[in-house]
Amino acid sequence: MATRLRNPAIVLNPGAAGIGVLHALQLGGVAVIGVGRARPPLLGRFSVVPHEYVSYRPDRGENLADCLLALADRFDGKGVLFPSIDIDLETLIVARDRLAERYHVPAAPPIGLRIFEKNWQYEIAERVGFPIPRNVRFAGAERPVVDGFRFPLIIKPSDRAVAAGTWVFRLRILHDRAELDACLDEIARDYPTRTFQIGEVVPGEPDQLYTVGCYSNREGRVLRSYTGRKLSQYPYDHGSASLAESCAMPAEVVARAEALLNAMGFHGIAQVEMKYDVRDGLYKLVEVNGRSWLWIKLAAYSGVNLPLIQYYDLTSDARLAAEVERPQVNDHFYVYDFHVKLNRHAGEQARLRELQRTRIAVPAVTHPGEWRLNAAYQAGSVLRRVRHTLSGGRVPLGSTWYLSRRSVAARASIQSLARRLTGLRS
C-alpha cells in the first residue's frame, strides 16, 4: 500500500508555468500532487515530480473544486495549493469556503475577485505612489475623454475573470483616432456593462518590462521578493516571455512594489509587472498577477524560490527563515525555446546566443531526468508549430488559455460553480 502523503503541495493544471512550480518545489524535495483537466493532457502529467496526478473532465460537468474535495480523502494534513493560471485562481477564490478545511488557499478573502480588476489595482497604486501610465477608466457605454493622450493607446477590460461575465478581448492597440472610435463603438455595442481602461502605451522594447515577484504571508505582508526582466516575448509586442533574466533593480522600486501588495493585503505569490519609461525614468505599473507567472522557475534557480517559501510558510516549516534569507544570484536566464522558434526574430536569436555564452540557461519545460516530459514537450512543440503555420501565423491555441476553444467547458463549469456558491451572475 502506498504511503499517504502529509501536507502535499498541489500544483494545478501544470502547463509551462506549472512546470516551473513543479521544478521549484523539487529543489526542496517537497511531496507534490498534480491536478489537471484530462483533455488535452497537460505537460505536467508527464513529469516525474508529482507523486500522483489526478484528472477531471470539464466537458462532463466536472470541476476543479469538486476534484480537490475528492482528492482530500487521499492525503493527511492540509494541501498547499499552487495555481498558475487565472481561471484556477478564480476557482479557488470562489470555492474558498469549501476548500479551506483541507487546503491552504493562497488568496486573501478581503480582496476576493478584485485581484483580477486592473482598475482596482491602479487605484491602490495611486494611493501608494506607484507610477502608472496616463490612463482613463470607463464603463463600456461611456465615451472616455482622451484629449491630449499620445497614440498609440492600449485598451484593456478591467476584469477578464469568468464571473465578470461573457468573454471579452485581452487588449487592443489603437494607432489613431479612427481605430479608437471603432473600438469604442464595438465596446458600447457588445460590452456596455463591462469596465475598461484606456491609456498611453509606454514606449520601448520587451527588455524594458521588469518584474518584482513576491510571496506575501497570511497577514498580507511581503516576506521575500525577486527581481528580473523580460528580454523578449511572443508575440513580440504584447505577449508571454520567450527570454528573461534575473537582474538587480533599484531598491526604491522594489520597496514600492512591496508597498503596493501590502496595501492590498495580498496573500500568495504575485508578479508586479512594470515597464521602464525612458522619457521620465519611471518604472510604471503594467499589472499585478495574483499567482505564479510563466517564468517563476527562473526565480527559483536564482536563489529566490517563491513556491518553496510559500510551502514552508503555510506548513510552518522551520526551514522558512533560511529560505527567505537566501541571496538572489543573477547568473541565470530563462528560455522558452518554443516561443523563440515562433518569433523568428533575428535580434532575439542573437541575444540568445550571447546569453548562452555568458549565463546558465533555465529552460521553460525541459529538465534533467525528465525524459517523458522532455519527449512530450518536443513532440507537442512540433505539432503546435505546424498548426501555427497552417493557421497563417495566428497565436497557437493554448498559448493564452483564456483564448483556447477548449476552455469553453471549463468556463461553463466555473460560472455554474460561481452561481451555486456566491450568487454571481454570468
Summary of the structure (lengths in Angstrom):
residues: 426
radius of gyration: 20.8
end to end distance: 44.5
largest distance: 70.0
contacts: 1427
relative contact order: 0.15
helix: 40%
strand: 23%
